[in-house]
Amino acid sequence: MVKVMEQALESLGIAESNPGGFAGTWTGSGKEQTVNSPIHGEALASVTNVTPQEFDAILGRCHEAWATWKLVPAPKRGEVVKAIGDELRRNKQALAELVTLEMGKSLREGLGEVQEMIDICDFAVGLSRQLYGLTMPSERKQHRLQEQWHPLGVVGVITAFNFPVAVWSWNTAIALVCGDTVLWKPSSKTPLTAIACTKIAERVLRDFGFDPAICSLAIGRGSDIGDLINTDPRVALVSYTGSVPGGRHVGGLVQARFGRHILELGGNGAVIVSDKADLDIALRCIYFGAIGTSGQRCTTTRRIIVHEAIAPAFRERLLDLYRKTSIGDPRDPKVLMGPLVDTGAVETMLAAIETVKREGGKILIGGEKLPHPGGCYITPCIAEVPGNLPIVKEETFAPVLYFMTYRTLEEAIALQNGVTQGLSSAIITNDQRESELFLSAAGSDCGIANVNTGTSGAEIGGAFGGEKETGGGRESGSDAWKAYMRRQTTAINFSGKVELAQGITLEM
């Protein structure tokens, strides 16, 4: 495995020591950090963060590159994104291995994450010829109204550790075809994958003869580099993925300068299991939704709301699945669940379990720290609770699943909606009335609502994001591209005379 690890790092251009800044040239003379794998606690490589002065130069180059990039025809920009997607295909295995090494998710999930990058590039290529505006009838004779879209500027992308490459690609592929340049600040927990992706984009941009500063990088602490992105007026749009407190901080800083932001914040996904459900489907959806990425997804299934008539039998079947969960090195294809991202995440999960007990919940299984190297392994936990306890309303970013029951569907929907987050939700039922109610205005209040599939596994074709404290942002598919562009309404007069709107006359 060590040999494979060395090969993956080397093939992606990751050295023993790496500068953490890029805007045409690589730079970084700030604090050096060692990146350790949560799999075994061993060092992978080191990264030198950028200083505030280096950041200013990086952003300046990225902003200069936008002046040229925005003039490139959108279909041509799409060709560049297509080439980035092709390069990701060629490096899929190595990049997935690096994601697994650095973040700790299973290799199959790492491969899926890189495939997500490839898919969004394919989506963006088609989008590059479909940045449609509108034409509208004018109330004035021989006038035409139209709406068109222009490139916005530099997009600052601040990403979290749990999807260290996919979220960057969601933003970058769309931003590039829209004519924007991108400045990426990744999580300090996963900087190596960011360096690898930036090197891939750099090669493609150079091959096409474009300024590689179009895809820039600045690695550093959020309180340092992140806040420089949030407060600098040269950054037209900030896309932030992270915690709710972090989103409040980012949103406040960006809004204070009248900048734009896309906030992708906390989730508290719930699955309603009807007495009319296919329980085999329900078990599969909930099991992966709860333990996938070791519970470290914003779309993780954190609550299940089960009809009281089937709750005892369903509980036992779910517990049986949990007892069989294989936990260990996520590079092993037989392992279902790897480590949490670091020891701090383990301690947070253990503290939440103690809070559940104090608030009246009952631990049915799991929540035990395991003696694996690195100290980041823990068994997934199921806790039975009498509804949305205060701790249940919080997002514990770990594999803790809350089990509760209901009598009526209206009661279940109230429980589903009774938290401050509003990202992903699901119902498992074969009753059409139940599914339609769940999807109606009286149903789920989340940005994502699924029927007979779980809370995880969002496809790039649909807009991704949620309501309430999830932030209201939308990324990826559908018409999410509009956030990355500047809308312009124009009136064209071909009458040969001046006519004002609303019937106002002008006497000269």
C-alpha positions as CSV (number, residue, x, y, z in Angstrom):
1,M,0.0,0.0,0.0
2,V,2.9,2.3,0.7
3,K,4.2,1.8,-2.8
4,V,0.7,2.6,-4.3
5,M,0.6,5.7,-2.1
6,E,4.0,7.0,-3.3
7,Q,2.9,6.3,-6.9
8,A,-0.3,8.3,-6.6
9,L,1.4,11.2,-5.0
10,E,4.2,11.2,-7.6
11,S,1.9,10.8,-10.6
12,L,-0.1,13.9,-9.5
13,G,2.9,16.1,-9.0
14,I,2.9,16.1,-5.2
15,A,6.4,16.5,-3.8
16,E,7.7,16.0,-0.3
17,S,7.3,19.8,0.2
18,N,4.8,21.9,-1.8
19,P,4.1,25.6,-2.2
20,G,0.5,26.4,-1.5
21,G,-0.1,29.3,-3.8
22,F,-0.6,29.5,-7.6
23,A,-1.4,32.1,-10.2
24,G,0.7,31.3,-13.2
25,T,3.7,30.5,-10.9
26,W,3.8,28.5,-7.7
27,T,4.6,30.4,-4.5
28,G,4.3,30.1,-0.7
29,S,6.6,31.3,2.0
30,G,4.2,31.2,5.0
31,K,3.8,28.6,7.7
32,E,4.5,25.1,6.7
33,Q,2.0,22.4,7.6
34,T,2.4,18.6,7.6
35,V,-0.5,16.7,6.1
36,N,-1.1,13.4,7.9
37,S,-3.5,10.7,6.6
38,P,-6.4,9.8,9.0
39,I,-5.9,6.2,7.8
40,H,-2.7,5.6,9.7
41,G,-1.6,8.9,11.1
42,E,1.5,9.0,8.9
43,A,2.7,12.1,7.1
44,L,1.9,12.3,3.3
45,A,3.7,15.6,2.5
46,S,4.0,19.2,3.6
47,V,2.5,22.4,2.3
48,T,3.7,25.9,2.7
49,N,0.9,28.4,3.2
50,V,0.7,31.7,1.3
51,T,1.3,35.0,3.1
52,P,-1.1,37.9,2.9
53,Q,1.3,39.6,0.5
54,E,1.4,36.5,-1.7
55,F,-2.3,36.3,-1.6
56,D,-2.7,39.8,-2.9
57,A,-0.4,39.1,-5.8
58,I,-2.3,35.8,-6.6
59,L,-5.7,37.6,-6.5
60,G,-4.3,40.4,-8.7
61,R,-3.1,37.9,-11.3
62,C,-6.4,36.0,-11.2
63,H,-8.3,39.3,-11.7
64,E,-6.0,40.3,-14.6
65,A,-6.6,36.9,-16.2
66,W,-10.4,37.5,-16.1
67,A,-10.0,40.6,-18.3
68,T,-8.9,38.3,-21.2
69,W,-10.8,35.2,-20.3
70,K,-14.2,36.9,-20.3
71,L,-13.7,37.9,-24.0
72,V,-13.2,34.3,-25.1
73,P,-16.3,32.9,-26.8
74,A,-18.2,30.7,-24.4
75,P,-18.1,27.6,-26.6
76,K,-14.3,28.0,-26.7
77,R,-14.3,28.2,-22.9
78,G,-16.3,25.0,-23.0
79,E,-13.5,23.3,-25.0
80,V,-11.1,24.1,-22.2
81,V,-13.4,22.6,-19.6
82,K,-13.8,19.5,-21.8
83,A,-10.1,19.1,-21.8
84,I,-9.9,19.4,-18.0
85,G,-12.6,16.7,-17.8
86,D,-10.5,14.5,-20.1
87,E,-7.4,15.0,-18.0
88,L,-9.4,14.1,-14.9
89,R,-10.4,10.8,-16.6
90,R,-6.8,10.0,-17.3
91,N,-5.9,10.7,-13.6
92,K,-9.1,9.3,-12.0
93,Q,-7.5,6.4,-10.2
94,A,-4.6,8.3,-8.8
95,L,-6.7,11.3,-7.7
96,A,-9.2,9.0,-6.0
97,E,-6.4,7.3,-4.1
98,L,-5.1,10.7,-3.0
99,V,-8.7,11.7,-1.9
100,T,-8.8,8.5,0.2
101,L,-5.3,9.0,1.7
102,E,-5.9,12.6,2.6
103,M,-9.5,12.6,3.7
104,G,-10.2,8.9,4.7
105,K,-13.3,8.1,2.6
106,S,-13.4,4.7,1.0
107,L,-11.6,4.3,-2.4
108,R,-15.0,3.5,-4.1
109,E,-16.3,6.8,-2.8
110,G,-13.1,8.6,-3.9
111,L,-13.6,7.2,-7.4
112,G,-17.2,8.4,-7.3
113,E,-16.1,11.8,-6.2
114,V,-13.7,12.1,-9.1
115,Q,-16.4,10.8,-11.5
116,E,-18.6,13.7,-10.2
117,M,-15.8,16.1,-11.3
118,I,-15.8,14.5,-14.8
119,D,-19.6,14.6,-15.0
120,I,-19.8,18.3,-14.1
121,C,-17.2,19.1,-16.8
122,D,-19.4,17.2,-19.3
123,F,-22.4,19.2,-18.1
124,A,-20.6,22.5,-18.4
125,V,-19.4,21.8,-22.0
126,G,-23.0,21.6,-23.1
127,L,-23.9,24.6,-21.0
128,S,-21.3,26.7,-22.8
129,R,-23.7,26.8,-25.8
130,Q,-26.8,27.3,-23.7
131,L,-26.3,30.5,-21.6
132,Y,-29.7,31.7,-22.8
133,G,-31.2,35.1,-22.3
134,L,-34.8,36.1,-23.0
135,T,-36.7,38.4,-25.3
136,M,-39.8,40.2,-24.0
137,P,-42.5,42.3,-25.7
138,S,-42.1,46.0,-25.2
139,E,-45.0,48.3,-24.4
140,R,-43.5,50.9,-26.8
141,K,-43.9,50.7,-30.6
142,Q,-40.9,49.4,-32.5
143,H,-38.9,48.6,-29.4
144,R,-37.5,45.3,-28.2
145,L,-36.6,44.2,-24.7
146,Q,-34.0,41.5,-24.1
147,E,-32.1,40.0,-21.2
148,Q,-28.5,38.8,-21.6
149,W,-25.8,37.4,-19.3
150,H,-22.2,38.5,-19.0
151,P,-19.2,37.1,-17.1
152,L,-19.2,38.2,-13.5
153,G,-15.5,38.3,-12.4
154,V,-13.3,36.4,-10.0
155,V,-15.1,33.6,-8.1
156,G,-13.6,32.7,-4.7
157,V,-14.3,29.1,-3.9
158,I,-13.8,28.1,-0.3
159,T,-14.3,24.3,0.2
160,A,-14.6,21.8,3.0
161,F,-12.6,18.6,3.7
162,N,-15.3,16.1,3.2
163,F,-15.5,16.6,-0.6
164,P,-12.1,17.9,-1.2
165,V,-12.3,18.0,-5.0
166,A,-15.9,17.6,-6.2
167,V,-17.2,20.9,-4.7
168,W,-14.3,22.8,-6.4
169,S,-15.2,21.3,-9.7
170,W,-18.9,22.1,-9.3
171,N,-18.0,25.7,-9.0
172,T,-15.0,25.8,-11.4
173,A,-16.5,24.0,-14.4
174,I,-19.6,26.3,-14.3
175,A,-17.6,29.5,-13.6
176,L,-15.2,28.9,-16.4
177,V,-17.8,28.4,-19.1
178,C,-19.5,31.5,-17.7
179,G,-16.3,33.5,-18.3
180,D,-15.2,33.8,-14.7
181,T,-11.8,33.0,-13.2
182,V,-11.5,31.0,-10.0
183,L,-9.5,31.5,-6.8
184,W,-9.6,28.4,-4.6
185,K,-9.0,28.2,-0.9
186,P,-9.4,24.6,0.1
187,S,-9.7,23.2,3.6
188,S,-6.5,23.2,5.5
189,K,-7.2,19.5,6.2
190,T,-7.0,18.5,2.5
191,P,-4.6,20.8,0.7
192,L,-2.8,18.1,-1.3
193,T,-5.8,17.2,-3.5
194,A,-6.2,21.0,-4.2
195,I,-2.6,21.2,-5.4
196,A,-3.1,18.1,-7.6
197,C,-6.3,19.5,-9.2
198,T,-4.7,22.9,-9.8
199,K,-1.8,21.3,-11.5
200,I,-4.2,19.4,-13.8
201,A,-6.0,22.7,-14.7
202,E,-2.6,24.4,-15.2
203,R,-1.5,21.9,-17.8
204,V,-4.7,22.2,-19.7
205,L,-4.7,26.0,-19.7
206,R,-1.1,26.2,-20.8
207,D,-1.8,23.7,-23.6
208,F,-4.6,26.0,-24.9
209,G,-2.3,29.0,-24.7
210,F,-4.4,30.7,-21.9
211,D,-3.1,32.3,-18.7
212,P,-3.0,29.5,-16.1
213,A,-3.9,32.1,-13.4
214,I,-7.5,31.5,-14.6
215,C,-7.5,28.7,-12.0
216,S,-5.6,30.1,-9.1
217,L,-5.0,28.6,-5.6
218,A,-4.3,30.1,-2.1
219,I,-3.8,27.7,0.8
220,G,-4.0,29.1,4.3
221,R,-6.2,29.3,7.4
222,G,-9.8,30.5,6.9
223,S,-9.3,33.4,9.4
224,D,-6.3,34.6,7.3
225,I,-6.7,33.8,3.6
226,G,-10.4,33.1,3.7
227,D,-11.2,36.5,5.2
228,L,-9.0,38.2,2.6
229,I,-11.2,36.5,-0.1
230,N,-14.4,37.5,1.7
231,T,-13.5,41.2,2.1
232,D,-11.7,41.9,-1.2
233,P,-14.0,43.7,-3.8
234,R,-12.0,42.1,-6.6
235,V,-13.8,38.9,-5.7
236,A,-17.2,39.2,-7.3
237,L,-18.7,36.0,-5.9
238,V,-17.7,33.8,-2.9
239,S,-18.9,30.2,-2.9
240,Y,-18.5,28.9,0.7
241,T,-19.1,25.3,1.8
242,G,-18.8,24.7,5.5
243,S,-20.5,25.1,8.9
244,V,-23.4,27.3,9.7
245,P,-21.3,29.6,12.0
246,G,-18.7,29.8,9.2
247,G,-21.5,30.7,6.8
248,R,-22.8,33.5,9.0
249,H,-19.3,34.9,9.2
250,V,-18.6,34.7,5.5
251,G,-22.1,36.0,4.5
252,G,-21.7,39.0,6.8
253,L,-18.3,40.0,5.4
254,V,-19.3,39.5,1.8
255,Q,-22.7,41.3,2.2
256,A,-21.0,44.2,3.9
257,R,-19.2,45.0,0.6
258,F,-22.3,44.2,-1.5
259,G,-20.6,41.2,-3.0
260,R,-22.4,38.0,-3.9
261,H,-22.2,34.7,-2.1
262,I,-23.4,31.1,-2.5
263,L,-23.6,29.4,0.9
264,E,-23.7,25.6,1.2
265,L,-23.9,25.0,5.0
266,G,-25.2,22.4,7.4
267,G,-27.6,19.6,6.8
268,N,-29.7,17.4,9.1
269,G,-31.1,14.8,6.6
270,A,-34.1,12.8,7.6
271,V,-35.8,9.8,6.0
272,I,-39.4,9.0,6.7
273,V,-40.1,5.3,6.6
274,S,-43.8,4.6,6.0
275,D,-45.7,1.5,7.0
276,K,-46.3,1.2,3.2
277,A,-42.6,1.2,2.4
278,D,-40.4,-1.4,0.7
279,L,-38.3,-2.0,3.8
280,D,-35.4,-3.5,1.8
281,I,-35.1,-0.3,-0.1
282,A,-35.4,1.7,3.1
283,L,-32.6,-0.3,4.8
284,R,-30.2,0.2,1.9
285,C,-30.9,3.9,1.6
286,I,-30.5,4.6,5.3
287,Y,-27.5,2.4,5.8
288,F,-25.4,4.0,3.1
289,G,-26.8,7.5,3.9
290,A,-25.8,7.2,7.5
291,I,-22.3,5.6,7.3
292,G,-21.1,6.8,3.8
293,T,-18.1,9.0,4.1
294,S,-18.2,8.0,7.8
295,G,-21.2,10.3,8.4
296,Q,-19.2,13.3,7.1
297,R,-21.5,14.5,4.3
298,C,-23.9,17.5,4.5
299,T,-26.5,15.1,3.0
300,T,-25.8,12.3,5.5
301,T,-28.9,10.6,6.9
302,R,-28.9,11.8,10.5
303,R,-32.5,11.1,11.5
304,I,-35.0,8.3,10.6
305,I,-38.6,8.7,11.4
306,V,-40.3,5.3,11.3
307,H,-44.0,4.5,11.5
308,E,-44.7,3.0,14.9
309,A,-46.4,-0.1,13.4
310,I,-43.1,-1.3,11.8
311,A,-40.6,0.4,14.1
312,P,-39.6,-2.7,16.3
313,A,-38.9,-5.0,13.4
314,F,-37.3,-2.3,11.3
315,R,-35.0,-1.3,14.2
316,E,-33.8,-4.9,14.6
317,R,-33.0,-5.3,10.9
318,L,-31.1,-2.0,10.9
319,L,-29.1,-3.0,14.1
320,D,-28.2,-6.2,12.4
321,L,-26.7,-4.3,9.5
322,Y,-24.7,-2.1,11.8
323,R,-23.3,-5.2,13.6
324,K,-21.9,-6.4,10.3
325,T,-20.3,-3.1,9.4
326,S,-16.6,-3.6,8.4
327,I,-14.5,-0.7,9.7
328,G,-10.8,-0.2,8.8
329,D,-8.4,0.9,6.0
330,P,-10.7,2.5,3.4
331,R,-8.4,1.3,0.6
332,D,-9.5,-2.2,1.3
333,P,-12.5,-3.0,-1.0
334,K,-14.0,-5.2,1.7
335,V,-14.2,-2.2,4.2
336,L,-17.4,-0.2,4.2
337,M,-16.4,2.5,6.7
338,G,-13.1,4.2,7.1
339,P,-11.8,6.7,9.7
340,L,-13.2,10.1,10.6
341,V,-11.1,13.0,9.2
342,D,-9.1,13.6,12.4
343,T,-9.1,12.8,16.2
344,G,-11.0,16.1,16.9
345,A,-13.9,14.7,14.9
346,V,-13.9,11.5,17.0
347,E,-14.0,13.6,20.2
348,T,-16.9,15.7,18.9
349,M,-18.8,12.5,18.2
350,L,-18.1,11.0,21.6
351,A,-19.2,14.3,23.3
352,A,-22.5,14.3,21.3
353,I,-23.2,10.7,22.4
354,E,-22.8,11.8,26.0
355,T,-25.2,14.7,25.4
356,V,-27.8,12.3,23.9
357,K,-27.7,10.2,27.1
358,R,-28.2,13.3,29.3
359,E,-31.1,14.6,27.2
360,G,-33.0,11.3,27.4
361,G,-31.9,9.3,24.4
362,K,-30.8,5.7,24.4
363,I,-27.8,4.4,22.6
364,L,-28.8,1.2,20.8
365,I,-25.4,0.5,19.2
366,G,-22.0,1.9,18.5
367,G,-20.1,5.0,19.5
368,E,-17.0,3.1,20.6
369,K,-13.5,4.3,19.7
370,L,-11.4,1.7,18.0
371,P,-7.7,1.0,18.6
372,H,-6.6,1.5,15.0
373,P,-3.5,3.5,14.0
374,G,-4.0,7.2,13.8
375,G,-6.8,7.3,16.4
376,C,-9.6,8.3,14.0
377,Y,-11.7,5.1,13.9
378,I,-15.0,4.7,15.7
379,T,-18.1,2.5,15.4
380,P,-21.2,4.0,13.8
381,C,-23.9,4.8,16.4
382,I,-27.7,4.6,16.5
383,A,-29.5,6.4,19.2
384,E,-33.3,6.1,19.9
385,V,-34.8,9.5,20.8
386,P,-38.3,10.7,21.6
387,G,-38.3,13.3,18.9
388,N,-36.0,16.3,18.0
389,L,-34.0,16.7,21.2
390,P,-31.7,19.7,21.3
391,I,-28.7,17.6,20.3
392,V,-30.7,16.1,17.5
393,K,-31.3,19.6,16.1
394,E,-27.5,20.1,15.8
395,E,-25.4,18.7,13.0
396,T,-22.9,16.3,14.5
397,F,-20.6,15.7,11.6
398,A,-20.1,12.1,12.3
399,P,-21.9,8.7,12.0
400,V,-24.6,9.3,14.6
401,L,-28.1,8.2,13.5
402,Y,-31.2,9.2,15.5
403,F,-34.2,6.8,15.5
404,M,-37.7,8.1,16.2
405,T,-41.2,7.0,15.5
406,Y,-44.5,8.6,14.3
407,R,-48.2,7.8,13.9
408,T,-49.5,10.1,11.1
409,L,-47.6,11.4,8.1
410,E,-48.3,15.0,9.1
411,E,-46.6,14.3,12.4
412,A,-43.6,12.8,10.5
413,I,-43.3,15.8,8.2
414,A,-43.4,18.1,11.2
415,L,-40.5,16.2,12.7
416,Q,-38.7,16.2,9.4
417,N,-39.1,20.0,9.2
418,G,-38.5,20.7,12.9
419,V,-34.8,21.6,12.6
420,T,-33.0,24.7,11.5
421,Q,-31.3,23.0,8.6
422,G,-33.0,22.4,5.3
423,L,-30.8,20.5,2.8
424,S,-31.8,17.0,2.1
425,S,-34.8,14.8,2.9
426,A,-36.5,11.6,1.8
427,I,-39.6,9.4,2.2
428,I,-39.7,5.7,1.5
429,T,-43.3,4.7,0.6
430,N,-45.3,2.9,-2.1
431,D,-48.3,5.1,-1.4
432,Q,-48.7,7.8,-4.1
433,R,-50.7,10.1,-1.8
434,E,-48.0,10.0,0.8
435,S,-45.2,10.8,-1.7
436,E,-47.2,13.6,-3.3
437,L,-47.9,15.2,0.1
438,F,-44.3,14.9,1.0
439,L,-43.3,16.8,-2.2
440,S,-46.1,19.4,-1.9
441,A,-46.0,22.8,-0.3
442,A,-47.3,21.1,2.9
443,G,-44.4,18.6,2.8
444,S,-40.6,18.8,3.1
445,D,-39.1,22.2,3.4
446,C,-35.7,21.1,2.1
447,G,-33.9,22.0,-1.1
448,I,-33.7,18.3,-1.9
449,A,-36.7,16.0,-1.4
450,N,-36.5,12.4,-2.6
451,V,-38.9,9.5,-2.9
452,N,-37.7,5.9,-2.5
453,T,-34.1,6.9,-2.5
454,G,-31.9,8.3,0.3
455,T,-30.7,11.7,1.3
456,S,-27.2,11.2,-0.2
457,G,-26.3,10.8,-3.8
458,A,-27.3,14.1,-5.4
459,E,-26.8,14.2,-9.2
460,I,-25.0,17.0,-10.9
461,G,-27.9,17.7,-13.3
462,G,-30.0,19.2,-10.6
463,A,-29.3,22.4,-8.6
464,F,-27.7,21.4,-5.3
465,G,-28.5,23.4,-2.1
466,G,-30.9,23.9,0.7
467,E,-33.0,26.4,2.7
468,K,-33.0,27.9,6.2
469,E,-29.6,27.6,7.9
470,T,-28.3,25.6,4.9
471,G,-27.8,29.0,3.3
472,G,-30.1,29.1,0.3
473,G,-27.3,28.7,-2.2
474,R,-27.5,26.5,-5.4
475,E,-24.6,25.0,-7.2
476,S,-24.0,22.5,-10.1
477,G,-26.9,21.8,-12.5
478,S,-30.3,23.3,-13.6
479,D,-30.0,27.1,-13.9
480,A,-27.5,27.4,-11.0
481,W,-25.1,29.0,-13.6
482,K,-27.0,32.3,-13.3
483,A,-25.3,33.0,-10.0
484,Y,-22.0,33.1,-11.8
485,M,-23.0,35.7,-14.3
486,R,-24.2,39.3,-14.5
487,R,-27.7,39.8,-15.8
488,Q,-28.4,42.7,-18.1
489,T,-31.7,44.0,-19.4
490,T,-31.6,46.0,-22.6
491,A,-34.1,48.0,-24.6
492,I,-33.5,48.5,-28.3
493,N,-35.4,51.3,-30.1
494,F,-35.7,50.9,-33.9
495,S,-38.6,53.4,-34.3
496,G,-36.6,56.5,-35.3
497,K,-38.2,58.5,-32.5
498,V,-38.0,58.7,-28.7
499,E,-40.9,57.2,-26.8
500,L,-40.9,56.9,-23.0
501,A,-42.5,54.0,-21.1
502,Q,-45.7,54.2,-19.0
503,G,-47.2,56.6,-21.6
504,I,-45.1,59.5,-20.4
505,T,-44.7,62.2,-23.1
506,L,-41.6,64.4,-23.5
507,E,-42.1,67.9,-24.9
508,M,-39.0,69.6,-26.2
